[in-house]
């Protein structure tokens, strides 16, 4: 692995100028390295960060990927990581014209990293430097504690998807924005959501009412607003006083709670374990936005490598090669999901629909298919809108808002399913639905969505009580035993988990569960289940 030569660096700097002229924003300094396919295979398990701490799972992944490469050799064109400065890696056999296209793709990624609000906790953070310090810490502890370091890493990584990512973002946002009053925070964050449990519509009405008071009375707006709140919610002031008396404690995720309150970890001889757990947690928090914006991030980079390279004179003579590689990267599969393809087409459609005025009330009122197809207000705001989307959205609201029926129809998308052909004993795929609701539901099901686990704050010296906030999806039973085993070790006492699982008959496919009086498939019946891990033995109780 070595830095790119001056010739390639000059090409990159020229690409930066054109990218900035098109509206992309990123730091001046970047680092580019040339690597071999072997380097790529060895760095991929570490998310291409050479300084990341060593762990045996990384070695297993390297062996697995080498085996795949021997069977199906491929050429990974680039990888970029969100560091300061941004670091990107390029295959050592890329020709100049291909590097131009790839440089534009990488600059799209860097622009996304450095401007999307879901990455804001990473903007002032030197990941590469911190990772090196963490690696040295863990290496030193391994020399002192041996294999116990890897046990702590493994048990902590078993729950590192439960980190308080959004709490971290909230802390960063509050530190950068104007601090609102405690009464304001309590009313909107606690009282409306947890005490009154208002609907989203009612919540937004209160936000609008607060803004109206602020606009009308300026510095006295908040005082007038809460005078009205006291009339509408007589119990508010009493609830707020009680909340203040109890103290405003920051909400902890499971790893933070174990570090702060575990009787086992707070023993003098075990304090070193907290450092290892913190390394695992901080690394997970850092990479959370990349997991949650895969479709947007790859789509944004693909949008710009296509847009900028097609305008670049260096494409001359390589149009066919570009078309072949671009099609391989961004082709829309009939079955499955390609984030490059879906993200690219969504950004292109958003720009096109906005330019035509499709995101307007006038367009929404049209019922005729012909009128909707011919509707065009000739706006020039499409590029502005996709930059706004790039800044403020993640995959969830990106899909939820913009995968509509017009998008589905435009790209002839559909949801597939399969059935067994018993005569030929093969699976047959068929078009199950062309509805935007069904396609959107399919995409949502593919997104990263870790479970929410609440902690009983009274768990400070005995059993640790955990509760799974049920959202219609059960936990994966195969993982429960080992995960609770790790938590029991880190807590030093029994662990109890409350969750929900489908009743035996409910686990069958809809067509096998029978039908109700109206002929509809019977809904899934859920049972409350209590798991208890004590002395490395798991018990399960049906409530």
Long-range contacts (C-beta under 8 A, 24 or more apart in sequence): 1-33, 1-34, 1-35, 1-36, 1-39, 1-50, 1-89, 2-33, 2-34, 3-31, 3-32, 3-33, 3-34, 4-32, 4-33, 4-34, 4-90, 5-34, 7-96, 8-32, 8-34, 8-90, 8-96, 8-99, 11-96, 11-99, 11-100, 11-103, 12-99, 12-103, 15-100, 15-103, 15-104, 15-107, 15-308, 16-107, 18-104, 18-308, 18-311, 18-312, 19-104, 19-107, 19-108, 19-111, 19-304, 19-308, 22-304, 22-307, 22-308, 23-383, 23-387, 24-107, 24-108, 24-111, 24-304, 25-111, 25-114, 25-115, 26-86, 26-107, 26-110, 26-111, 26-114, 27-84, 27-85, 27-86, 27-110, 27-114, 29-85, 30-85, 30-86, 30-87, 30-88, 30-110, 31-85, 31-86, 31-87, 31-88, 32-87, 32-88, 32-89, 32-90, 33-87, 33-88, 33-89, 33-90, 34-89, 34-90, 34-91, 34-92, 35-89, 35-90, 35-91, 35-92, 36-91, 36-92, 37-69, 37-73, 37-75, 37-76, 37-91, 39-89, 40-76, 40-79, 40-89, 40-91, 41-65, 41-66, 41-69, 43-79, 43-89, 44-79, 47-81, 47-287, 48-79, 48-81, 48-87, 48-89, 49-81, 49-83, 49-127, 49-128, 49-131, 51-128, 51-129, 51-131, 51-132, 51-135, 52-131, 52-134, 52-135, 52-283, 53-131, 53-134, 53-135, 53-138, 53-139, 53-153, 53-279, 53-283, 54-135, 54-138, 54-139, 55-150, 55-153, 56-150, 77-102, 77-105, 77-325, 78-102, 78-105, 78-106, 80-106, 80-109, 80-110, 81-127, 82-113, 82-119, 82-122, 82-127, 82-290, 83-126, 83-127, 83-128, 84-124, 84-125, 84-126, 84-127, 84-128, 86-110, 86-113, 86-114, 87-128, 96-314, 97-314, 97-315, 97-317, 97-318, 97-321, 97-322, 98-318, 98-321, 98-325, 100-309, 100-312, 100-314, 100-315, 101-305, 101-309, 101-322, 101-325, 101-326, 102-305, 104-304, 104-305, 104-308, 104-309, 104-312, 105-301, 105-302, 105-304, 105-305, 106-301, 107-304, 108-300, 108-301, 108-302, 108-303, 108-304, 108-305, 109-297, 109-300, 109-301, 111-300, 111-304, 111-390, 112-293, 112-296, 112-297, 112-300, 112-301, 112-390, 113-297, 115-390, 115-391, 116-289, 116-293, 116-296, 116-297, 116-390, 116-391, 116-392, 116-393, 116-394, 117-391, 117-392, 118-169, 118-289, 118-292, 118-293, 118-394, 119-289, 120-169, 120-172, 120-173, 121-168, 121-169, 121-172, 121-285, 121-286, 122-286, 122-289, 125-286, 127-286, 130-282, 131-283, 134-279, 134-282, 134-283, 137-275, 137-276, 137-279, 138-276, 138-279, 141-272, 141-275, 141-276, 144-272, 145-272, 149-276, 151-489, 152-273, 152-276, 152-277, 152-490, 153-276, 153-280, 154-486, 155-485, 155-486, 155-487, 155-489, 155-490, 156-255, 156-276, 156-277, 156-280, 156-281, 156-486, 156-490, 157-280, 158-479, 158-482, 158-483, 158-486, 158-487, 159-254, 159-255, 159-483, 159-486, 159-487, 160-255, 160-280, 160-281, 160-283, 160-284, 161-284, 161-450, 162-253, 162-254, 162-255, 162-450, 162-451, 162-453, 163-253, 163-255, 163-281, 163-284, 163-285, 163-288, 164-251, 164-252, 164-253, 164-256, 164-285, 165-285, 165-288, 165-289, 167-250, 167-251, 167-253, 168-285, 171-250, 181-222, 182-244, 182-248, 183-222, 183-226, 183-240, 184-210, 184-222, 186-240, 186-243, 187-226, 187-229, 187-236, 187-240, 190-243, 191-233, 191-236, 191-239, 191-240, 195-239, 196-233, 252-455, 253-281, 254-453, 254-455, 254-466, 254-487, 255-280, 255-281, 256-281, 257-455, 258-487, 258-490, 258-491, 261-459, 261-460, 262-490, 262-491, 262-492, 263-461, 263-491, 263-492, 263-493, 264-489, 264-490, 264-491, 264-492, 264-493, 265-490, 265-492, 273-490, 277-490, 289-394, 291-448, 292-394, 292-395, 292-396, 292-447, 292-448, 293-394, 293-395, 294-339, 294-395, 295-339, 295-342, 295-343, 295-346, 295-395, 295-398, 295-399, 296-343, 296-389, 296-390, 296-393, 296-394, 296-395, 296-398, 297-343, 298-339, 298-340, 298-343, 298-344, 299-339, 299-340, 299-342, 299-343, 299-344, 299-345, 299-346, 299-347, 300-343, 300-347, 300-390, 302-329, 302-330, 302-340, 302-341, 302-343, 302-344, 303-343, 303-344, 303-347, 303-348, 303-386, 306-330, 306-344, 332-411, 332-413, 334-416, 335-416, 335-429, 337-443, 337-446, 342-443, 345-407, 345-411, 346-398, 346-399, 346-402, 346-403, 346-407, 347-386, 347-389, 349-402, 349-406, 349-407, 349-410, 349-411, 350-382, 350-385, 350-386, 350-389, 350-402, 351-382, 351-383, 351-385, 351-386, 352-382, 353-382, 353-406, 354-379, 354-381, 354-382, 354-385, 354-386, 355-379, 355-380, 355-381, 355-382, 358-406, 359-385, 372-406, 395-447, 396-444, 396-447, 399-440, 399-443, 399-444, 399-447, 400-440, 400-444, 403-436, 403-439, 403-440, 403-443, 404-436, 405-435, 405-436, 407-436, 408-434, 408-435, 408-436, 408-439, 413-439, 414-439, 415-439, 415-442, 449-473, 451-475, 461-493, 462-493, 462-494, 463-493, 463-494, 463-495, 463-496, 464-488, 464-491, 464-493, 464-494, 464-495, 464-496, 465-496, 465-498, 466-495, 466-496, 466-497, 466-498, 467-497, 467-498, 467-499, 468-497, 468-498, 468-499, 468-500, 470-499, 470-500, 470-526, 474-499, 474-500, 474-501, 474-502, 475-499, 475-501, 477-501, 480-531, 480-538, 481-533, 481-538, 484-531, 484-533, 484-538, 485-533, 485-536, 485-538, 487-533, 488-533, 488-534, 488-536, 494-532, 494-533, 494-534, 494-535, 495-532, 495-533, 495-534, 496-530, 496-531, 496-532, 497-530, 497-531, 497-532, 497-533, 498-528, 498-529, 498-530, 498-531, 499-528, 499-529, 499-531, 500-526, 500-527, 500-528, 500-529, 501-526, 501-527, 501-529, 502-526, 502-527, 503-527
